[in-house]
């Protein structure tokens, strides 16, 4: 069996001011023209590693194309998407005949002229390999599950967990189903249920923790091969934005539709209980200051998450901490290459006036001017990433202003792991408050060291007011913009 594999991914915030171009895809973050599966794991190549390992163990031939996973930002430039897609298509053409194609994509990639990059890529792959080949795609659960994807792929599987700690497991699941399908042992059929909801679901807490377990428990029974919940990516202005259930069964789409609808209806019933609650800035700070020693209160700055396309240089929480005289606190990571450059020039131990953040646009807030001392520098800082991978932060600096420790980085990334701080020597166990620029992916790493985890809705590029997102392309009503999106069949 000949198996072609590739990664072409990013998550597009169509409201972000940051364009996604060549450097985002072909810089030093998750870019390989081929052979990525032979390198240490990153978010981009984790699936490729799993697929190569399984295929070679079974004696199959592997044809590996590109691996690129751009940091989430604004709309991808048309020419760079078409160039990268061309690499994948050309490699598959050159390898024909191909039996199985396995793609790792995000599911919420938008390029100029392409609202559905994943569906477009799948359609073009299908044209090349024909109806007898098996095509599988692994998606982030923050995807737009489109009808074109369902038509052109044989199997779609999304991550089940948020934070995404199961990328490798889902990749292995996709491999197993697609190779079984190619051997004729199963005939996958897929069905969606549109939940008519736009929100965020945290799978680390109830009732979502049990819901994920229920999804997994249905697999392998009554012909059900796989169950996925596509949470959707709220900040993508595309026609099919929103949450959908996806069920894959063996040779029976009708059999898939029933559990998809039942699970979707359960998510609807749980909507209020699952809806993410947020503190104000002062509310989060108050909670941290009121906590009694031992472990820090970890506060997520959810609206300035680089992983959702935000600049990650918003200053509202830092400004309030400074104004309130907060001490014994840490905050990071601020994407501020200019500030890092100044710190590098000054050197460790230097004390000087530094302007931090507020550089990218209106969603960044105003810069904060502080007298800082440079505590540590790194020319190539990294942190633990998703599913055992490493994530680059680029040149970085740890500075101290009064009683606040601040991490500055030059490669835009959300915070995943405490070593984003501790890797530079900034301790966290002695802090009362630790602020992380992330929405949920920080949770796996920070929950074990936290007295409590809080979520703050400060101003930013991905604010969690889902009812107010200015969509222009979705026409079907959704909750929470309307109380009952099922009152009409439109």
N, C-alpha and C positions, 0 to 999 in steps of 0.2 A: 504494500500500500504506500502511495506517495502522498505526503502530508505537507501542505504549504502553510506557513505561520507568519504572522506580522502583527505589529502594534502601530496604530496611527490614532492618536488620541489627544483631546483636550476638552475641557468643559468651558463653554462659551457663555459669558455674561454679556448679553447684547446691550446692556446699559452701562457697561464698564468703559472708562475713558482710555483704556490701555489697548492699543491694537496688538493683534497676535500675528507676528510675521516670521520671517526666516530665522532670526536669532532665537526666537522662542522655541522653535522646533529643532533647529539644527545647531544650537549652541552646545554648551557642555552639560545640559540636563537631559539625560535619557535619549541620546541620539546615537544610533548605530545604523549604518547603511545595510549591514548584515552581521550576523554572529552575536547579537546581543545576548542570546541564551547561554553563551559561554562566559559571561561576566557575572560578578557578584550581583545579588538582587537589588533592583530598584522598583519603583512603582510601575515603570514601563515594561520591564523584562520579566517580571515575576511569572506571568502566565506563559511566556515563551519558554522559560526554564522548565516549568512543569510539563509542557507539551513535548519538548525535546526529550526529556528524561523518559516519559512514558512511551513515546514512539520508538526510541532507540532500544528500549528494553524489550519491545515487542518485535524488533527486527524491521521496522518500517523505515522508509527513506524520508528525510526531513529536508524541505526546501525553505530556507529562512530569508524573508525579505526585511524591510525596514523595521526599526523600533524607534518611535519618537512619541514622547508624552509631554506636551507643552504645559507650562504652568497656566492654570485658568486665567483668562483675561477677556478682552473684548473680541469682536468678530474677527475670524481668521481672514487674512488677505486671500483673495481668490487664487492668485497665481501660485502661492505656496501650497495651498490645499491641492490644487490640480497637479502640481509637481510631485508632491508626496504620494498622492493617490496613483499617479503614473508609475512611480517606482514599484508599488505593490502590484499593479496590473501587469506591468512589463515582466516582472519576475514570475508571475503565475503563467503568463503566456509562454515564456521561455521554458518553463518546467513541464508544460503539458505533455502527456495527459496527467492530470492531478486528480486524486481520488477524494481527498478531504482538504478543505480550507478552514483554518481556525484563525479568527481575527480577534484581537484585543482592541476595543475601541471604547470611548467613553459613553456615547449615547446622547450627549448634549453638545455636540460640536456643530457650530454654525460658521459658514464662510460666506463671503460676498457672493450672492447668487445661489446659495445652497442652504436652505433651512434645515436640511436633514442630510448631513454629510455621511452618516453611517448607512442610511438607506440608499443613498446614491452609490456609495462604494460597494455595498452588497449587490445592488442591481448590476453594476458593471462586472463584478466578479462572476455573477451568475451567467452573464452573456458569454464569458470566456470558457467557464468549466462545463456549462451545459446542465441539463436536468438530472443527470445520473450521479454527479458528484455531490458530496455532502458538505454543506457550508454551516459552520457554527460561529457564533459571536458571543464574546463575554463583554458585558457592559457594567459600568458603575451603576449603582441603584438610583443615582440622581440623573436618570436618563429620560429622554422623550421617546417612549415606545411608540413607534409609528407603524402605520399599516404597511408601508413599503418595506420596512425591516421584516415584518412578519411574513410578507409574501415572498421575499427573496432568500431568507435564511431558512435552514431546516431546523436549527435549534438556537434559541436565544436564552442565555442565562445571565442574570444580574447577581451582583454581590447580595448577600442577605444581611450583612452587618454594617452598622454605622456607629462607630468608626469601622473602616473597611479592613478588618483583620482576617478576612477569608478569601482573599484574591486567589491564592494558590489552590485552595480547596475547590472553589468554583471552576477554576481552569481545569482541574483534574476531572470534575464532573462533566464539563463540556466535552473533553476528550473522550471519555468513556461512552457518552451517548452518541457522539458523531461517528466514532469508529464502529460502534455496534450497528448504527444505521447503515453504514457503508457495507458491512458484512451481511446485511439483510436480516439481522436479528430483531430489529425494531423499525417502525416507520413513524417518526415523530410527527405529531400534529399539535399546533399551538392555537391558544385562544386568549384574548384580552378581555378585561373588564375595566372600563373607564370609571374611576371612582368619583369623578367630577369634584376633585379636591386639589388644592394647592397649599402645601404645608411642609413641615419637616417632622420626621419621626426619629426619635432617639431609641435605638434598639438595646441600649444598655440598661434601660429601666422598664418597669412594668407600666402598662400592659404589653408593650411592644416586645419585650424579652420573651414572653410566653407566646406571642403571636408568631415570632420567628421560629420558635421551637415547633409550633403547630404546623407551619409551612413545611419544615423538614420532615415532620412525622408523617405527612401525607405521601411523601415520595416513596416509590416502591410498592405502593398499594393501589389496588383497583385500576391498574393501568396508568397511574400517574408517574411520569418519569422525572419531572422537575417542577418546582414552584418558585416563582420570583415575584417580589413586590417592587415595581419600579416607582420609587417615591416621586420621581420627577425633579427637575431643576427649576425652581421658581423664577429665576432671573434670566430666562431665555424667552424672548418674544418670538415664539414660533406657534404655528396653528395647533400642534398636538401637545403642548405643554400640559403637565399635570400628572397625577398619580394614576397608575394602572396596575392591576393584577395580571400576571402572566402564568398560565399553566401549560405544560407540555405533557401530552399523553401519547400512548402507543396506538397510532392508526385510528384515532377517533376524536375529531375536533369537537363534536357535540359533548363527548365525555370530558373534554378539557374545559368547555364553557361553564358547566355547572359549578365545579369547585372554584373557578376564577370568579364567578359572580358571587358565590357564597362568601368567599374570603373578602372580596371587595365590599360587600354589604357589612361584614363584620368591622372592617376598617372604618366605614361610615358611622357605625354605632359607637365606635370608640373615639370619634373625632374630638370631642371636648376633653376627654381624659388624656389623649395623646398630644393635644395642642401644646407646643412649647411655650413655657412661661418665662418671662424675662424681668429682671430688676431694672430700675433706673440706675444711672451711674452712682448717685449718692446712696441708693439702696444697697447696691453691691458693696460699696466701700464701707457702709455702716455694718453690714454683716461681717465683713472681714475684721474690722476694728473691734467688734463685740466678742469675737471668738476668743476662747481661753486657750492660749499656748499649745504647744505640742506639735501641731501640724498647721500649715498655712491653709487659708481659704483660697481656693483657685477660682478666679473669675475669668470667664470667656468673653472676649470682646467680639461678639458674633458678627457684627456688621462690618468689620474690617478684616475679614478672612481672605487672605490671598488665594486660598483654595476654592473660593467662590468667585474669583475675579476682581476682588477689591485691591486697591493699591497696597494696603497694609502699612500706611503711614499716617493714619488718622490719630489725632492728638487729644480728642475730647476727654478720654479717661485720664490720660497723663496730666492734662491741664487741671482737672479737678483734684487729682491727688496732690499736685503741687500747691494749689490754692488752699487746700484744707490742711496742709502741713503734714501729710501722711509720711510716716517713716517705717522702716523695717518692711519694705515692700520691694517687689521686682516686677518689671513689665517688659514684654518683648513678643515678637521681634519686630522692630521698626525697619521697614525697607527704606534705607536712606544711604545710598552709596556715597553721596557727598559728605555726609557726616562721618561715615567710616573712613573716607579718604583723609579728612581733617584729623581724625584721631590717630590714624596711622602715621601721618606726618608729625604730629605732636609727640607720639610715643607713650609707652606705658609710664605712668606716674605724673604725666603732665596735667596741669589744671588750667583750664581756659574756658572762654565763653563759647557755647556751641548752640546752633539753631537746629532743632530736631523736628522732623516730620512736616506735615502740612504742605507738601511740595507738588502733589500730582493733580490737584484740582479741588473743586468744591466739596467733594466727598471726603477730602483729607483733613478738613478743619484748618485752623491757623497754625503756623509754626509755633513751637514753644522754645523760648530762649532761656538757657540754663547755664550756670557755671558748673562744669563737670570735671571730674578727675578720671583719666583713662586707667582702668583697672587691669585690663587684659586685651590682647589683640590676637587674631588668628588670620592668616592669609587664605585659609580654605576651611572654614568651619562647616561641620556636618552635624546632623541629628538623626536619631532613630526615626525611621519612617513607617509606612504601612506594611503589614504582613512580613515583618522581619527585614525590610529594605532599609537603605540609608538615603537621606535627603540632604542635598547640598544647600548651604546658606551663604556660600561665597566668603569673601573677606568680611570679617565681623569684628565688632568691638563691644566690650563691656565697660560702660561708664557709670559713675556714681554721681548723683546730684542730691545733696542733702542726705536724706535717708532712703532714697529710691535708687535701686539698681536698674539700669536700662540696657537692653541688648539691641544693638544695631547690626543690620546685615545688608549685604550688597546683592545677593541673589534672592529675589522675592519668593517667599514661601511662608505658609502658615506654620504654626508651632505644632509639632507632633509629640515631642518627647522632652522630658526634663533636661536631657543633655544639651538642648538648645541653650540652656542657661549654665548648667553645671560643667559642660564641656569647656567653657571659658573660665571656670573657677568660681562662678557665682552660685553660692549655696542657696538652697531653698528651704531646708528644714527649719532654719532659724527665722524665717519670714512669717509675718502675719497675713500678708496678701501677696498673691502671685497672679498677675494679669497676663493672659495668653491671647494672642491674636489668632483665634480659631473658632470654628462653630461647634465641632464635635469630635474631630479626629484626635484632639489632644487627650480625650477622656481615657483611653486605654493606658496611656503612660502616666497621666497625672492623678487619676482617681486613687491609686494606691498610696500616694504621698499626701493626699489632701484630707483635711478635716471635713471639708464640705466643698462641693462644686456648685458655683453659681453662674448664671448666664445673664449678661447685661446687654440691653439694646441701646447702645449709644448711636449717635448719627453715623452713617457710613454708607458704603456703596451697595451693601446687600442687607439693608434693614429688613427685619422680619415682619413687616406689616404686609402680609400676603394679599389682603383685600385691596391694597392701594397700589400694587405694582401696575405700571401703565402699559398693559398689554394692548397691542393693536391687531394681533392676528388670531388670537383665540376667540371663537365666536360662541362656543358652548358655555353656558353658565357654570360657575364653580363656587364651592364653599371655600373660604368664608366671605367672598364678595357678596353672595346671596345666601340667605338662610337655607333655602331649599332648592338646589339646582335641578332637582328631579320634578319640579312643578311644571316643567315644560319638556317636551321630547326633542326640542331643537338641539 
